[in-house]
Amino acid sequence: MKKSQLLMFVGALLLGALYLFPLWKITLIAPQYPEPLGLNIHITHLSDGVQYNDVKNIDLLNHYIGMAHLPTEENVAKKEVKPFIEFTIFPIVIGVMIALGILVAFKGNKKWYLYWLIIMILLGIAGLTDFYLWLDTYGHNLDPNAILKITDKVTGKPMGYQPPFFGYKKLLNFEVYSYPALGAYFIAAGMALSFLAFITGKKETK
């Protein structure tokens, strides 16, 4: 196996880390909580970010201000919310891209290394767009009968509580941070290796 093929092969396999590690993480810090609250977003589910019951506590806080329930297994079982279709689609997409990447590696065609990378970039853009829309929906489609209702001082309209897509944002007395988690770095490494495989493949054919 040529060096370019090995790079492509390893790059494709790195996507498998998404089945183990979270893709994104949202952290909430507030004076009334001695420890921060964390929410890990995986390709198949949500998990506690800092301590036990973080997801449940965040869900309760969200519902207090009128947000829909998070799609946890418990909430889905209670039929309080529908499961995210993304949690079904994403694992399949990742599996297909791993298999395609391995096939491309054995094929050894440098152009296909680049094609695989382009597909990954497009899927990444689609995933980030979906994530933004998910945050927008949760932050603005609020229950008018929520316990806590705060209106904008200027417009008088109900305020939205959309968490930051990336970076930092102040929401009421919470400081909210939103950043890629370990799984996202594995994706980036896999994509970088596929590009390196393309460059190496060009040198091998000279």
C-alpha positions as CSV (number, residue, x, y, z in Angstrom):
1,M,0.0,0.0,0.0
2,K,1.4,3.4,-1.0
3,K,1.8,6.2,1.5
4,S,-1.1,8.2,0.0
5,Q,-3.4,5.1,0.3
6,L,-2.4,4.6,3.9
7,L,-3.1,8.3,4.7
8,M,-6.5,8.0,3.1
9,F,-7.3,4.8,4.9
10,V,-6.4,6.2,8.3
11,G,-8.3,9.4,7.6
12,A,-11.5,7.5,6.8
13,L,-11.1,5.3,10.0
14,L,-10.8,8.4,12.2
15,L,-14.5,9.1,11.6
16,G,-15.3,6.1,13.6
17,A,-14.4,8.1,16.7
18,L,-17.8,9.8,16.3
19,Y,-19.5,6.7,17.6
20,L,-17.5,7.1,20.8
21,F,-17.0,10.8,21.4
22,P,-19.3,13.9,21.3
23,L,-19.3,16.2,18.3
24,W,-20.2,19.4,20.2
25,K,-20.4,20.7,23.7
26,I,-22.5,23.5,25.3
27,T,-21.5,24.6,28.8
28,L,-23.6,26.8,31.1
29,I,-22.1,28.7,34.1
30,A,-24.2,30.6,36.7
31,P,-23.7,31.8,40.3
32,Q,-26.4,29.5,41.6
33,Y,-24.6,26.4,40.3
34,P,-21.3,25.6,42.1
35,E,-20.3,23.4,39.1
36,P,-21.0,24.3,35.5
37,L,-23.7,22.5,33.6
38,G,-22.7,20.7,30.4
39,L,-24.5,19.2,27.4
40,N,-22.6,16.9,25.0
41,I,-24.1,16.4,21.6
42,H,-23.2,13.1,19.9
43,I,-24.3,11.8,16.5
44,T,-26.7,9.4,18.2
45,H,-27.8,11.1,21.5
46,L,-27.2,13.8,24.2
47,S,-25.1,13.1,27.3
48,D,-24.1,14.9,30.5
49,G,-21.2,17.2,30.0
50,V,-19.7,17.9,33.5
51,Q,-21.6,16.0,36.1
52,Y,-24.4,13.4,36.5
53,N,-27.9,14.7,35.5
54,D,-26.6,17.7,33.6
55,V,-28.9,17.1,30.6
56,K,-31.9,16.6,32.9
57,N,-31.1,19.8,34.8
58,I,-30.6,21.8,31.6
59,D,-33.8,20.4,30.2
60,L,-35.7,21.6,33.3
61,L,-34.2,25.1,33.1
62,N,-35.0,25.3,29.4
63,H,-38.6,24.2,30.0
64,Y,-38.9,26.8,32.8
65,I,-38.4,29.6,30.2
66,G,-40.6,27.9,27.6
67,M,-38.2,25.9,25.5
68,A,-39.3,22.5,24.2
69,H,-38.0,19.4,26.0
70,L,-34.7,18.0,24.8
71,P,-34.9,14.7,22.9
72,T,-33.6,12.5,25.7
73,E,-34.6,8.8,25.8
74,E,-36.7,9.6,28.9
75,N,-38.6,12.5,27.2
76,V,-39.1,10.5,24.0
77,A,-40.4,7.6,26.0
78,K,-42.9,9.9,27.7
79,K,-43.9,11.3,24.3
80,E,-43.1,14.8,25.4
81,V,-40.9,15.3,22.3
82,K,-40.2,13.5,19.1
83,P,-36.8,12.0,18.6
84,F,-34.3,13.9,16.4
85,I,-34.2,12.3,13.0
86,E,-30.6,13.4,12.9
87,F,-29.8,10.8,15.5
88,T,-30.9,8.2,13.0
89,I,-29.4,9.7,9.9
90,F,-26.0,10.8,11.1
91,P,-24.7,7.4,12.2
92,I,-25.6,6.0,8.8
93,V,-24.0,8.9,6.9
94,I,-20.8,8.5,8.9
95,G,-20.8,4.7,8.3
96,V,-21.2,5.3,4.6
97,M,-18.3,7.9,4.5
98,I,-16.0,5.5,6.4
99,A,-16.8,2.7,4.0
100,L,-16.4,5.0,1.0
101,G,-13.1,6.3,2.3
102,I,-11.7,2.8,2.8
103,L,-12.8,1.9,-0.8
104,V,-11.2,5.0,-2.1
105,A,-8.0,4.2,-0.3
106,F,-7.8,0.8,-1.8
107,K,-8.6,2.2,-5.2
108,G,-5.6,4.5,-4.9
109,N,-6.9,7.2,-7.2
110,K,-5.7,10.6,-5.9
111,K,-8.7,12.4,-7.5
112,W,-11.1,10.3,-5.4
113,Y,-9.2,11.4,-2.3
114,L,-10.2,15.0,-3.2
115,Y,-13.7,14.0,-4.1
116,W,-14.1,12.3,-0.7
117,L,-12.8,15.5,1.0
118,I,-15.3,17.7,-0.9
119,I,-18.2,15.4,0.1
120,M,-17.1,15.7,3.7
121,I,-16.9,19.5,3.5
122,L,-20.4,19.6,2.1
123,L,-21.7,17.3,4.8
124,G,-20.0,19.4,7.4
125,I,-21.7,22.6,6.1
126,A,-25.0,20.8,6.1
127,G,-24.5,19.5,9.6
128,L,-23.5,22.9,11.0
129,T,-26.5,24.5,9.2
130,D,-28.8,21.9,10.8
131,F,-27.2,22.6,14.2
132,Y,-27.8,26.3,13.9
133,L,-31.4,25.8,12.8
134,W,-31.9,23.4,15.8
135,L,-30.6,26.1,18.2
136,D,-32.8,28.8,16.5
137,T,-35.9,26.6,16.9
138,Y,-35.2,25.8,20.5
139,G,-34.4,29.4,21.4
140,H,-37.3,31.2,19.7
141,N,-40.3,28.8,19.6
142,L,-41.1,29.4,23.2
143,D,-44.2,28.3,25.1
144,P,-46.3,31.4,25.8
145,N,-47.5,29.8,29.0
146,A,-44.0,29.3,30.4
147,I,-43.4,30.1,34.1
148,L,-40.8,32.7,33.3
149,K,-41.5,35.2,30.6
150,I,-39.1,38.1,29.9
151,T,-39.8,40.7,27.2
152,D,-37.4,42.9,25.3
153,K,-37.2,46.4,27.0
154,V,-37.3,48.1,23.6
155,T,-39.8,46.1,21.5
156,G,-41.9,44.6,24.3
157,K,-41.8,41.3,22.5
158,P,-40.8,38.0,24.2
159,M,-37.0,37.5,24.3
160,G,-35.4,34.5,22.6
161,Y,-32.9,32.3,24.4
162,Q,-30.9,30.9,21.5
163,P,-27.6,29.4,22.8
164,P,-24.5,30.5,20.8
165,F,-23.8,28.6,17.7
166,F,-20.1,29.1,18.4
167,G,-18.3,30.9,21.2
168,Y,-19.8,32.8,24.2
169,K,-23.2,34.4,24.9
170,K,-24.9,35.8,28.0
171,L,-28.4,34.4,28.6
172,L,-30.1,35.9,31.6
173,N,-27.7,35.1,34.5
174,F,-26.0,32.3,32.6
175,E,-22.8,32.4,30.7
176,V,-23.1,30.0,27.8
177,Y,-20.2,28.5,25.8
178,S,-20.5,26.5,22.7
179,Y,-17.5,24.8,21.1
180,P,-16.6,21.7,19.1
181,A,-15.9,18.6,21.2
182,L,-13.4,15.8,20.6
183,G,-15.4,14.1,17.8
184,A,-15.1,17.3,15.7
185,Y,-11.4,17.2,15.9
186,F,-11.3,13.6,14.7
187,I,-13.3,14.8,11.7
188,A,-10.9,17.6,11.1
189,A,-7.9,15.2,11.4
190,G,-9.6,12.8,9.0
191,M,-10.2,15.5,6.4
192,A,-6.7,16.8,6.8
193,L,-5.3,13.3,6.1
194,S,-7.4,12.9,3.0
195,F,-6.0,16.2,1.6
196,L,-2.5,15.1,2.6
197,A,-3.2,11.8,0.8
198,F,-4.2,13.8,-2.3
199,I,-1.0,15.9,-2.2
200,T,1.1,12.8,-1.6
201,G,-0.7,10.9,-4.4
202,K,0.2,13.7,-6.9
203,K,3.9,13.4,-5.9
204,E,3.8,9.6,-6.2
205,T,2.6,9.8,-9.8
206,K,5.4,12.2,-11.0
